[in-house]
Amino acid sequence: QVQLVESGGALVQPGGSLRLSCAASGFTFSRYVMSWYRQAPGAERELVAAITSAGGRTSYTDSVKGRFTISRDNTKNTVYLQMNSLKPEDTAVYYCNAHRYEDDYWGQGTQVTVSS
């Protein structure tokens, strides 16, 4: 049974940091591209960051470049999103995604709220 379980979401003040984790099971994690998406209220889900299966390449949406870092540990079947210098506009539910060919798996999401 495929599972992606996100954790680490919280209420944080502007300028603060959070690290999200996504623990995967039920599939061969090291073969999948892993991504973080987010969805703010009333908005479409958007791709935030992605990392290739071996972790050699990463990509980011422009609004988070220089502030967020995606990484993965294939020995722990876990992908991370380090978020620094958080802004109110980063407020959203953050979702973990695993993708390989026709396979596409999603987690349940974790809430990140940036507010003073």
Phi, psi and omega in degrees: 000124181286133175221137169234119185239110179274152175206165175106352178292151183192176170270127182221151179282154175305138184090350182278182183230153172215154171237118176269146175234151176223111180266127185250149175204160176089003176205169183278090188307318187293351180263356188253141165288133180246141183221158169245131173243164173216155179220116177271159179304130178076004183243164176280157176291135181234148177285128181261310184202154179217155179219137182290170190300320180269357178085009185282338182226142178229158175215154185219149169289151188303324187292345182245356180302134181085349180245325183251148176225125175262141177211168179214153175235103183288347175279340180248002182052046185224140173242146185236157170225107175274122184241117179244164178049050185294146181238157178305327181287355172277354179299125183181170166271128182257131183242143174265141180225139173242132185222134173202116183052240183273355180277135182211110184242147182230148170271181184272347178096154175223136186276130172242123179236123180249110185200148175265000000 
